[in-house]
């Protein structure tokens, strides 16, 4: 039993701590709650009881006036909240009645018994391995308004806890039991005075006291000396870091300004090229004037050519032959392919029949020519601006390279300075160790032994405590996702291993069953006809095994393929029915596969023809239009190109 007593000023905060979980994922932590010395119906749970206690504390003066208590005496301004937690050993499992009985005994021991009328609430927690109960008491009396201050409540509670364990026959807190046992068995001290010290003893004591004071002063001087040196090193490091940071910022700002200046310089020249307006009256006396004069000549030449073309087009539009000529010219120009290409004639007839379409297509042609010339001039401008853009990019790259070199230089300088600082710190540590060694030797102070912590005693990760696992919805969802991912990964790994094992077994079987080179044809003649086909190994035996397989398929098809009807003729049937010449023992794989494919197609066509003839004999003869022209002729197809449609 371990009682722990605390005091405070807020009933609501304490109640919220006792009734609410520390984290959302922990869940409920309250086992049961019990209230004492409250008016019936005044409070039904600990939170309502906390509000009533706070109101009682705040209305203490009114309660005193109503009870007729005098206002004289010492004021009680201490905390009104009295809290005590009673903790049992994890091996103990007290019931609810046992807990409440122990709490009543503890309150009686500290002077806050329930018979005195103080408002009290009991709350059990189940979030730990050991059972424990919390007690909350309002030190202000609900009737008289007086505030009580328990005298030595912590000492009394510990003494009661020792007696409580002894009454239950099992002592868990041995140190506390030994303490109170020594207190009970302690004898009264001897009242005789200690003998006086001699003059020599007093002088020796004074000398020791003087030496101790001197040692302390020297130790303080050593500490101050090395503290000052450490402060100097730290200040130098801080100043160096600030200067380096300032230098980096200055370099970065200088880089940005230089970049902006280069871009502005070249941007002005490039914009001058793209935004230049052509001077139609320019003379070829300067490079710019020559370009404008040349472009003006090109535009004038295009305008004359288009004007002449439009004039000729209008002249031809007056006659039928001219209109047809215009339609042909426009159709040929719109599609640079052959005249007899599919869709050309439909375009020609459409242009020949509609004057507006011819005019529209002529305008499109003129617009295309103007756009082509404009694109040509723009490309020339782009070619003139490209060297400037490349020069700008080269200057920017050189500027970036210089900045990177400067940054690398700063980094190397910083690394060297850090190495020097590390050496200074090491030197300072060695000097400090030597100074302390001299001080210990001078004042005969033993060196403090260094005992490294063994690996077994190092702090290990705290294992999960039962009852404290994360049980929130997010944690459960995350755990389920992890389990599903692990199961899926394990299943995929097993499937992959099975496939690999199966592939290895098949490879071994195929390698063992592969025929030897030069004996594939001989082995084929001695094997039974219905033997299953063997898959050869991927080596030089592949061709021989493939030829053997094709030969067996050809022999089987010759024995099982029925002869097609005489009235059905075709490429596949004539090859199957005609007598075959003697073939070599090992035909080529391509010829064997082609022959097998033709034979299979012949069988399918023969079956379809037999089914069709059986259906025709079963149905009554119907007089149709196409039967009058002859039974051997097929019906005329009046539907689409694919034969669908039309009856």
C-alpha positions as CSV (number, residue, x, y, z in Angstrom):
1,X,0.0,0.0,0.0
2,X,1.5,3.4,-1.1
3,X,-0.5,6.5,-0.3
4,X,0.5,9.6,-2.2
5,X,-1.0,13.0,-1.1
6,X,-1.1,16.3,-3.1
7,X,-3.0,19.5,-2.8
8,X,-4.3,22.0,-5.3
9,X,-6.8,24.8,-6.2
10,X,-8.9,23.4,-9.1
11,X,-11.5,20.8,-8.6
12,X,-12.4,20.7,-12.3
13,X,-8.8,20.1,-13.6
14,X,-8.3,17.3,-11.1
15,X,-11.6,15.7,-12.0
16,X,-10.9,15.9,-15.7
17,X,-7.5,14.2,-15.2
18,X,-9.1,11.5,-13.2
19,X,-12.0,10.8,-15.6
20,X,-10.5,11.4,-19.0
21,X,-7.9,9.2,-20.8
22,X,-4.4,10.6,-21.2
23,X,-4.5,9.8,-25.0
24,X,-7.4,9.2,-27.3
25,X,-6.2,5.7,-28.2
26,X,-6.0,4.4,-24.6
27,X,-9.8,4.2,-24.1
28,X,-11.7,4.3,-20.8
29,X,-9.5,4.3,-17.6
30,X,-12.2,4.6,-14.9
31,X,-13.3,1.4,-13.1
32,X,-15.9,2.8,-10.7
33,X,-16.7,6.1,-8.9
34,X,-18.4,6.7,-5.6
35,X,-19.6,10.0,-3.8
36,X,-20.0,10.7,-0.1
37,X,-21.5,13.6,1.9
38,X,-23.5,15.1,-0.9
39,X,-27.1,16.1,-0.8
40,X,-29.3,13.5,-2.7
41,X,-29.7,14.6,-6.3
42,X,-27.1,17.3,-6.0
43,X,-24.4,15.3,-7.9
44,X,-24.6,12.1,-9.8
45,X,-21.1,11.8,-11.2
46,X,-17.6,13.0,-10.4
47,X,-17.8,16.0,-12.8
48,X,-21.0,17.3,-11.2
49,X,-19.4,16.7,-7.8
50,X,-16.4,18.8,-8.8
51,X,-18.7,21.7,-9.7
52,X,-20.5,21.4,-6.3
53,X,-17.2,21.4,-4.4
54,X,-16.0,24.5,-6.3
55,X,-19.3,26.3,-5.5
56,X,-18.9,25.3,-1.8
57,X,-15.3,26.7,-1.7
58,X,-16.3,30.0,-3.4
59,X,-19.4,30.4,-1.2
60,X,-17.5,29.7,2.1
61,X,-18.2,33.2,3.5
62,X,-22.0,32.9,2.9
63,X,-22.0,29.5,4.5
64,X,-20.2,30.9,7.6
65,X,-22.7,33.7,7.8
66,X,-25.7,31.3,7.5
67,X,-24.2,29.0,10.2
68,X,-23.5,31.8,12.5
69,X,-19.7,31.3,12.6
70,X,-17.8,34.3,13.8
71,X,-15.4,36.0,11.3
72,X,-12.6,36.2,13.9
73,X,-9.6,33.9,13.8
74,X,-6.8,33.1,11.3
75,X,-7.8,33.0,7.6
76,X,-7.4,29.8,5.8
77,X,-6.0,30.8,2.3
78,X,-4.4,27.4,1.5
79,X,-5.5,25.1,-1.3
80,X,-9.0,23.6,-0.8
81,X,-8.4,20.5,-2.9
82,X,-7.0,17.4,-1.0
83,X,-6.1,14.5,-3.2
84,X,-4.7,11.1,-2.3
85,X,-4.0,8.0,-4.4
86,X,-3.9,4.6,-2.8
87,X,-1.8,2.0,-4.8
88,X,-1.8,-1.7,-4.1
89,X,0.8,-4.2,-5.2
90,X,0.2,-5.7,-8.7
91,X,-0.1,-9.2,-7.0
92,X,-3.1,-7.9,-4.9
93,X,-6.6,-7.8,-6.4
94,X,-8.8,-6.0,-3.9
95,X,-12.5,-5.7,-4.6
96,X,-14.6,-2.6,-4.7
97,X,-15.6,-2.9,-1.0
98,X,-12.0,-3.5,0.0
99,X,-10.9,-0.4,-1.8
100,X,-13.6,1.8,-0.2
101,X,-13.0,0.4,3.2
102,X,-9.2,1.1,2.9
103,X,-10.0,4.7,1.7
104,X,-12.3,5.3,4.8
105,X,-9.6,4.0,7.1
106,X,-7.0,6.3,5.4
107,X,-9.3,9.3,5.8
108,X,-9.8,8.5,9.5
109,X,-6.1,8.3,10.0
110,X,-5.4,11.8,8.5
111,X,-8.3,13.4,10.2
112,X,-10.8,13.7,7.3
113,X,-13.2,10.9,8.2
114,X,-16.5,10.6,6.4
115,X,-18.3,11.2,9.7
116,X,-17.0,14.8,9.7
117,X,-19.1,15.6,6.7
118,X,-16.5,16.8,4.1
119,X,-17.5,16.3,0.5
120,X,-15.6,13.3,-0.9
121,X,-15.4,11.4,-4.2
122,X,-13.7,8.1,-4.9
123,X,-12.5,7.1,-8.5
124,X,-10.8,3.8,-9.4
125,X,-8.3,3.6,-12.3
126,X,-7.7,0.5,-14.4
127,X,-5.0,1.8,-16.8
128,X,-2.1,0.4,-14.8
129,X,-0.9,-3.0,-13.8
130,X,-1.4,-2.2,-10.1
131,X,-4.9,-1.4,-8.8
132,X,-5.2,2.1,-7.4
133,X,-7.9,4.4,-6.1
134,X,-8.0,8.2,-6.1
135,X,-9.6,10.2,-3.3
136,X,-10.7,13.8,-3.7
137,X,-11.8,15.8,-0.6
138,X,-13.1,19.4,-0.3
139,X,-11.4,20.8,2.8
140,X,-14.2,23.4,3.1
141,X,-17.1,22.1,5.1
142,X,-20.4,22.3,3.2
143,X,-22.4,23.4,6.3
144,X,-20.1,25.6,8.4
145,X,-17.9,26.9,5.6
146,X,-14.8,26.4,7.7
147,X,-11.7,25.1,6.0
148,X,-9.6,22.4,7.7
149,X,-5.9,21.8,7.4
150,X,-4.9,18.2,8.2
151,X,-1.9,18.1,10.5
152,X,1.0,16.0,9.2
153,X,-1.4,14.2,6.8
154,X,1.5,12.7,4.7
155,X,3.3,11.2,7.7
156,X,0.0,9.9,9.1
157,X,-0.9,8.3,5.8
158,X,2.4,6.5,5.5
159,X,2.2,5.2,9.0
160,X,-1.4,4.0,8.3
161,X,-0.1,2.3,5.1
162,X,2.6,0.4,7.1
163,X,-0.1,-0.8,9.5
164,X,-2.4,-1.7,6.7
165,X,0.2,-4.0,5.1
166,X,1.0,-5.6,8.4
167,X,-2.7,-6.2,9.1
168,X,-3.0,-8.1,5.8
169,X,0.0,-10.3,6.6
170,X,2.2,-9.2,3.7
171,X,4.7,-6.3,3.8
172,X,5.6,-5.0,0.3
173,X,7.4,-1.7,1.3
174,X,10.2,-3.0,3.4
175,X,12.1,0.3,3.6
176,X,9.1,2.0,5.2
177,X,8.6,-0.9,7.6
178,X,12.3,-0.7,8.6
179,X,12.0,3.0,9.1
180,X,9.0,2.8,11.5
181,X,10.6,-0.2,13.3
182,X,13.7,1.9,14.0
183,X,11.6,4.8,15.2
184,X,9.7,2.5,17.6
185,X,12.8,0.9,18.9
186,X,14.9,4.0,19.2
187,X,16.2,4.8,22.7
188,X,16.4,8.3,24.2
189,X,19.8,10.1,23.5
190,X,22.4,10.5,26.1
191,X,22.1,13.9,27.7
192,X,25.8,14.1,28.7
193,X,27.8,16.7,27.0
194,X,30.6,15.7,24.6
195,X,34.2,16.1,26.0
196,X,35.9,19.3,25.2
197,X,38.6,19.2,22.5
198,X,42.3,19.9,23.4
199,X,44.3,22.8,22.0
200,X,46.1,20.6,19.5
201,X,42.8,19.1,18.3
202,X,41.2,22.5,17.8
203,X,44.3,23.7,15.8
204,X,44.2,20.6,13.6
205,X,40.5,21.1,13.0
206,X,41.1,24.8,12.1
207,X,44.0,23.8,9.7
208,X,41.8,21.3,8.0
209,X,39.1,23.9,7.7
210,X,41.5,26.5,6.3
211,X,43.0,23.9,3.7
212,X,39.5,23.0,2.6
213,X,38.6,26.6,2.0
214,X,41.8,27.1,0.0
215,X,41.1,24.0,-2.1
216,X,37.6,25.3,-2.9
217,X,38.9,28.7,-3.9
218,X,41.5,27.1,-6.2
219,X,38.9,24.8,-7.7
220,X,36.6,27.8,-8.4
221,X,39.5,29.6,-10.0
222,X,40.2,26.6,-12.3
223,X,36.6,26.3,-13.3
224,X,36.4,30.1,-14.0
225,X,39.6,30.0,-16.0
226,X,38.6,27.2,-18.4
227,X,35.0,28.5,-18.6
228,X,36.4,31.9,-19.8
229,X,38.5,30.1,-22.4
230,X,35.6,28.0,-23.6
231,X,33.5,31.2,-23.9
232,X,36.2,32.8,-26.0
233,X,36.2,29.8,-28.4
234,X,32.4,29.7,-28.6
235,X,32.3,33.5,-29.3
236,X,34.9,33.1,-32.0
237,X,33.0,30.2,-33.6
238,X,29.7,32.2,-33.4
239,X,31.4,35.3,-35.0
240,X,33.0,33.1,-37.7
241,X,29.6,31.4,-38.5
242,X,27.9,34.8,-38.7
243,X,30.5,36.2,-41.1
244,X,30.3,33.1,-43.3
245,X,26.6,33.3,-43.4
246,X,26.8,37.0,-44.3
247,X,29.4,36.2,-47.0
248,X,27.1,33.5,-48.5
249,X,24.1,35.9,-48.6
250,X,26.3,38.6,-50.2
251,X,27.5,36.2,-52.9
252,X,24.0,35.0,-53.6
253,X,22.7,38.6,-54.0
254,X,25.6,39.5,-56.2
255,X,24.9,36.4,-58.4
256,X,21.2,37.4,-58.7
257,X,22.1,41.0,-59.6
258,X,24.7,39.9,-62.2
259,X,22.2,37.4,-63.8
260,X,19.5,40.2,-64.0
261,X,22.0,42.5,-65.6
262,X,23.0,39.9,-68.3
263,X,19.4,39.0,-69.0
264,X,18.5,42.7,-69.3
265,X,21.4,43.4,-71.7
266,X,20.6,40.6,-74.1
267,X,16.8,40.9,-73.7
268,X,17.0,44.5,-75.1
269,X,18.9,43.3,-78.2
270,X,16.6,40.3,-78.7
271,X,13.5,42.3,-78.3
272,X,14.8,44.8,-80.8
273,X,15.1,42.0,-83.4
274,X,11.7,40.6,-82.8
275,X,9.8,43.9,-82.4
276,X,11.4,45.6,-85.4
277,X,8.9,46.9,-88.0
278,X,9.9,46.6,-91.6
279,X,10.6,49.9,-93.4
280,X,9.1,49.7,-96.8
281,X,11.1,52.6,-98.1
282,X,14.5,51.4,-96.9
283,X,17.5,51.4,-99.1
284,X,20.2,48.6,-99.1
285,X,22.9,50.9,-97.6
286,X,23.1,49.2,-94.2
287,X,22.6,45.6,-93.0
288,X,19.2,46.5,-91.4
289,X,18.2,48.5,-94.5
290,X,19.2,45.7,-96.8
291,X,17.1,43.2,-94.9
292,X,14.1,45.5,-95.0
293,X,14.6,46.2,-98.7
294,X,14.9,42.4,-99.4
295,X,11.8,41.5,-97.4
296,X,9.8,44.3,-99.1
297,X,10.8,42.9,-102.5
298,X,9.7,39.5,-101.5
299,X,6.3,40.8,-100.3
300,X,5.8,42.8,-103.4
301,X,6.7,39.8,-105.6
302,X,4.2,37.6,-103.7
303,X,1.5,40.3,-104.1
304,X,2.1,40.6,-107.8
305,X,2.0,36.8,-108.2
306,X,-1.2,36.5,-106.2
307,X,-2.8,39.3,-108.1
308,X,-1.9,37.8,-111.5
309,X,-3.2,34.4,-110.3
310,X,-6.4,35.9,-109.1
311,X,-6.9,37.9,-112.4
312,X,-6.3,34.7,-114.5
313,X,-8.7,32.8,-112.2
314,X,-11.4,35.4,-112.8
315,X,-10.8,35.3,-116.5
316,X,-11.2,31.6,-116.7
317,X,-14.4,31.7,-114.6
318,X,-16.2,33.2,-117.6
319,X,-16.2,30.0,-119.6
320,X,-17.1,26.4,-118.7
321,X,-13.7,25.1,-119.8
322,X,-12.0,27.7,-117.7
323,X,-14.1,26.8,-114.6
324,X,-13.2,23.1,-115.1
325,X,-9.5,24.2,-115.4
326,X,-9.7,26.1,-112.2
327,X,-11.4,23.2,-110.4
328,X,-8.6,20.8,-111.6
329,X,-5.9,23.2,-110.6
330,X,-7.3,23.8,-107.2
331,X,-7.9,20.1,-106.6
332,X,-4.4,19.2,-107.7
333,X,-2.9,22.0,-105.5
334,X,-4.9,21.0,-102.4
335,X,-3.8,17.4,-102.6
336,X,-0.3,16.8,-103.9
337,X,-1.0,13.1,-104.6
338,X,-2.1,11.3,-107.8
339,X,-5.2,12.5,-109.6
340,X,-6.8,9.0,-109.4
341,X,-6.5,8.7,-105.7
342,X,-9.6,7.8,-103.9
343,X,-11.5,11.0,-103.0
344,X,-9.9,13.2,-105.7
345,X,-12.8,13.0,-108.1
346,X,-15.4,13.9,-105.4
347,X,-13.4,17.0,-104.6
348,X,-13.1,17.9,-108.3
349,X,-16.8,17.6,-109.0
350,X,-17.6,19.6,-105.9
351,X,-15.3,22.4,-107.0
352,X,-16.6,22.3,-110.6
353,X,-20.2,22.6,-109.5
354,X,-19.8,25.4,-106.8
355,X,-18.3,28.8,-107.6
356,X,-18.2,29.8,-103.9
357,X,-16.1,26.8,-103.0
358,X,-13.6,27.7,-105.7
359,X,-13.3,31.3,-104.5
360,X,-12.9,30.1,-100.9
361,X,-10.2,27.6,-101.8
362,X,-8.4,30.2,-103.8
363,X,-8.4,32.6,-100.7
364,X,-7.1,29.8,-98.5
365,X,-4.2,29.2,-101.0
366,X,-3.4,32.9,-100.9
367,X,-3.5,32.9,-97.1
368,X,-1.2,29.9,-97.0
369,X,1.4,31.6,-99.2
370,X,1.4,34.7,-97.1
371,X,1.8,32.6,-93.9
372,X,4.7,30.7,-95.5
373,X,6.5,34.0,-96.3
374,X,5.8,35.4,-92.9
375,X,7.2,32.2,-91.3
376,X,10.3,32.5,-93.4
377,X,10.9,36.0,-92.2
378,X,10.3,35.0,-88.6
379,X,12.8,32.2,-88.9
380,X,15.3,34.6,-90.2
381,X,14.8,36.8,-87.2
382,X,15.1,33.7,-84.9
383,X,18.3,32.8,-86.6
384,X,19.7,36.3,-85.9
385,X,18.6,36.1,-82.2
386,X,19.9,32.6,-81.6
387,X,23.6,33.6,-81.3
388,X,22.7,36.3,-78.8
389,X,20.7,33.8,-76.7
390,X,23.6,31.3,-76.8
391,X,26.0,34.1,-75.7
392,X,23.6,35.0,-72.9
393,X,23.4,31.4,-71.7
394,X,27.2,31.1,-71.9
395,X,27.7,34.1,-69.7
396,X,25.1,32.8,-67.2
397,X,26.8,29.4,-67.1
398,X,30.2,31.1,-66.5
399,X,28.7,33.2,-63.8
400,X,27.1,30.1,-62.1
401,X,30.4,28.2,-62.3
402,X,32.2,31.1,-60.6
403,X,29.6,31.1,-57.9
404,X,29.9,27.4,-57.4
405,X,33.7,27.7,-57.2
406,X,33.4,30.4,-54.6
407,X,31.0,28.3,-52.6
408,X,33.3,25.3,-52.7
409,X,36.2,27.6,-51.5
410,X,34.1,28.8,-48.6
411,X,33.3,25.2,-47.7
412,X,36.9,24.2,-47.8
413,X,37.8,27.2,-45.6
414,X,35.0,26.3,-43.2
415,X,36.2,22.7,-43.0
416,X,39.8,23.8,-42.2
417,X,38.5,26.2,-39.5
418,X,36.4,23.5,-38.0
419,X,39.4,21.2,-37.8
420,X,41.4,23.9,-36.1
421,X,38.5,24.5,-33.6
422,X,38.4,20.8,-32.9
423,X,42.2,20.9,-32.1
424,X,41.7,23.9,-29.8
425,X,38.9,22.1,-27.9
426,X,41.1,19.0,-27.5
427,X,44.0,21.1,-26.3
428,X,41.7,22.9,-23.8
429,X,40.4,19.5,-22.5
430,X,44.0,18.2,-22.0
431,X,45.0,21.4,-20.1
432,X,41.9,21.2,-18.0
433,X,42.6,17.5,-17.1
434,X,46.2,18.4,-16.2
435,X,45.1,21.3,-14.0
436,X,42.6,19.1,-12.1
437,X,45.3,16.4,-11.7
438,X,47.7,18.9,-10.1
439,X,44.9,20.2,-7.8
440,X,44.0,16.6,-6.7
441,X,47.7,15.9,-6.1
442,X,48.2,19.1,-4.1
443,X,45.2,18.7,-1.8
444,X,45.3,14.9,-1.6
445,X,41.9,14.4,-3.2
446,X,41.4,11.0,-4.7
447,X,40.5,10.8,-8.3
448,X,36.9,10.0,-8.9
449,X,36.7,6.4,-10.3
450,X,35.1,6.0,-13.7
451,X,32.8,3.0,-13.9
452,X,31.4,2.5,-17.4
453,X,27.9,1.2,-17.6
454,X,27.9,-2.4,-18.9
455,X,25.9,-3.3,-21.9
456,X,23.5,-5.4,-19.9
457,X,22.5,-2.3,-17.7
458,X,22.0,0.0,-20.6
459,X,18.6,1.4,-21.2
460,X,16.6,-1.0,-23.2
461,X,13.4,-0.2,-25.1
462,X,10.4,-0.4,-22.8
463,X,8.4,-3.5,-23.6
464,X,4.7,-3.1,-24.3
465,X,2.7,-3.2,-21.1
466,X,-0.5,-5.2,-21.2
467,X,-3.5,-2.9,-21.2
468,X,-1.5,0.0,-22.6
469,X,-1.5,-1.0,-26.3
470,X,-2.8,1.5,-28.8
471,X,-6.4,0.6,-29.4
472,X,-7.6,3.7,-31.3
473,X,-9.4,3.4,-34.7
474,X,-6.4,4.8,-36.6
475,X,-4.0,2.4,-34.9
476,X,-6.2,-0.6,-35.6
477,X,-6.5,0.5,-39.2
478,X,-2.8,0.9,-39.6
479,X,-2.1,-2.5,-38.0
480,X,-4.6,-4.2,-40.3
481,X,-3.0,-2.5,-43.3
482,X,0.4,-3.7,-42.2
483,X,-0.8,-7.3,-41.7
484,X,-2.5,-7.3,-45.2
485,X,0.6,-6.0,-46.8
486,X,2.8,-8.6,-45.2
487,X,0.4,-11.4,-46.1
488,X,0.2,-10.3,-49.7
489,X,4.0,-10.0,-50.0
490,X,4.5,-13.4,-48.4
491,X,1.9,-15.0,-50.8
492,X,3.6,-13.4,-53.9
493,X,7.0,-14.6,-52.7
494,X,5.7,-18.2,-52.4
495,X,4.1,-18.1,-55.8
496,X,7.3,-16.8,-57.4
497,X,9.3,-19.6,-55.7
498,X,6.9,-22.3,-56.9
499,X,7.1,-20.9,-60.5
500,X,10.9,-21.0,-60.3
501,X,11.0,-24.5,-59.0
502,X,8.5,-25.7,-61.7
503,X,10.6,-24.0,-64.4
504,X,13.8,-25.8,-63.1
505,X,12.0,-29.2,-63.1
506,X,10.7,-28.7,-66.7
507,X,14.1,-27.6,-67.9
508,X,15.7,-30.7,-66.4
509,X,13.1,-33.0,-67.9
510,X,13.4,-31.4,-71.4
511,X,17.2,-31.7,-71.2
512,X,17.0,-35.3,-70.3
513,X,14.4,-36.2,-73.0
514,X,16.1,-34.2,-75.9
515,X,17.3,-36.5,-78.8
516,X,20.9,-36.6,-79.8
517,X,22.1,-34.9,-83.0
518,X,21.8,-36.9,-86.2
519,X,19.4,-39.5,-84.6
520,X,16.1,-37.5,-84.7
521,X,14.9,-39.1,-88.0
522,X,15.9,-42.6,-86.9
523,X,14.1,-42.3,-83.6
524,X,11.0,-41.1,-85.3
525,X,10.6,-44.3,-87.3
526,X,10.8,-46.6,-84.2
527,X,8.5,-44.6,-81.9
528,X,4.8,-45.5,-81.7
529,X,2.4,-43.3,-83.7
530,X,0.4,-42.1,-80.7
531,X,3.4,-41.0,-78.7
532,X,3.2,-37.5,-77.3
533,X,5.3,-34.8,-78.7
534,X,8.5,-34.0,-76.9
535,X,9.8,-30.4,-76.3
536,X,13.5,-30.3,-77.4
537,X,16.1,-28.5,-75.3
538,X,17.2,-25.0,-76.5
539,X,20.3,-26.1,-78.3
540,X,21.5,-27.4,-81.7
541,X,18.9,-30.3,-81.3
542,X,16.0,-27.9,-81.9
543,X,16.0,-28.2,-85.7
544,X,16.1,-32.0,-85.7
545,X,13.3,-32.3,-83.0
546,X,11.2,-29.8,-85.0
547,X,11.6,-31.7,-88.2
548,X,10.7,-35.0,-86.4
549,X,7.5,-33.4,-85.0
550,X,6.5,-32.0,-88.4
551,X,7.0,-35.4,-90.0
552,X,4.7,-37.2,-87.4
553,X,2.0,-34.5,-87.9
554,X,2.2,-35.0,-91.7
555,X,1.9,-38.8,-91.4
556,X,-1.0,-38.6,-89.0
557,X,-2.9,-36.1,-91.2
558,X,-2.4,-38.2,-94.3
559,X,-4.0,-41.2,-92.5
560,X,-6.9,-39.3,-90.9
561,X,-7.8,-36.6,-93.4
562,X,-10.9,-37.5,-95.5
563,X,-11.0,-36.9,-99.2
564,X,-12.9,-33.7,-100.1
565,X,-15.9,-33.8,-102.5
566,X,-15.2,-33.6,-106.2
567,X,-17.4,-30.5,-106.7
568,X,-15.3,-28.5,-104.2
569,X,-12.2,-27.2,-105.8
570,X,-9.6,-24.9,-104.5
571,X,-6.0,-24.5,-103.7
572,X,-6.1,-26.3,-100.4
573,X,-8.3,-29.2,-101.6
574,X,-6.3,-29.8,-104.8
575,X,-3.1,-30.1,-102.8
576,X,-4.7,-32.5,-100.3
577,X,-6.3,-34.7,-103.0
578,X,-3.5,-34.9,-105.5
579,X,-1.0,-37.6,-105.1
580,X,2.2,-36.3,-103.5
581,X,5.6,-37.0,-104.7
582,X,8.2,-38.6,-102.5
583,X,9.5,-36.1,-100.0
584,X,12.8,-36.1,-98.1
585,X,13.0,-37.7,-94.7
586,X,13.6,-34.3,-93.0
587,X,11.4,-31.6,-94.7
588,X,11.9,-27.9,-93.8
589,X,9.9,-26.8,-90.8
590,X,8.2,-24.0,-92.7
591,X,6.9,-26.3,-95.5
592,X,5.7,-28.8,-92.9
593,X,3.7,-26.2,-91.0
594,X,2.2,-24.8,-94.2
595,X,1.1,-28.2,-95.3
596,X,-0.5,-29.0,-92.0
597,X,-2.3,-25.6,-92.0
598,X,-3.7,-26.2,-95.5
599,X,-4.9,-29.7,-94.5
600,X,-6.6,-28.4,-91.4
601,X,-8.4,-25.6,-93.5
602,X,-9.4,-28.2,-96.1
603,X,-11.1,-30.3,-93.4
604,X,-13.0,-27.3,-92.0
605,X,-14.2,-26.4,-95.5
606,X,-15.3,-29.9,-96.2
607,X,-17.3,-30.1,-93.0
608,X,-19.0,-26.8,-93.8
609,X,-19.9,-27.9,-97.3
610,X,-21.4,-31.2,-96.0
611,X,-23.5,-29.4,-93.4
612,X,-24.7,-26.9,-96.0
613,X,-25.7,-29.7,-98.5
614,X,-27.6,-31.6,-95.7
615,X,-29.5,-28.4,-94.8
616,X,-30.4,-27.8,-98.5
617,X,-31.8,-31.3,-98.9
618,X,-33.9,-31.1,-95.7
619,X,-35.6,-27.8,-96.7
620,X,-38.3,-27.8,-99.4
621,X,-37.3,-26.3,-102.7
622,X,-38.3,-22.6,-102.8
623,X,-38.7,-20.7,-106.0
624,X,-36.4,-17.6,-105.9
625,X,-35.5,-15.1,-108.5
626,X,-31.9,-16.1,-108.7
627,X,-32.8,-19.9,-109.1
628,X,-34.6,-19.1,-112.3
629,X,-31.4,-17.8,-113.8
630,X,-29.5,-21.0,-112.8
631,X,-28.7,-22.9,-109.6
632,X,-25.0,-22.7,-110.1
633,X,-25.1,-18.9,-110.0
634,X,-24.8,-17.0,-106.7
635,X,-27.4,-14.4,-105.7
636,X,-26.7,-10.9,-106.8
637,X,-25.5,-8.8,-103.8
638,X,-27.3,-5.4,-103.7
639,X,-26.0,-4.4,-100.2
640,X,-22.8,-2.8,-99.1
641,X,-19.3,-3.7,-100.1
642,X,-19.0,-6.2,-97.3
643,X,-22.0,-8.2,-98.5
644,X,-24.3,-7.3,-95.6
645,X,-27.7,-5.8,-96.4
646,X,-30.0,-6.4,-99.2
647,X,-32.4,-9.3,-99.6
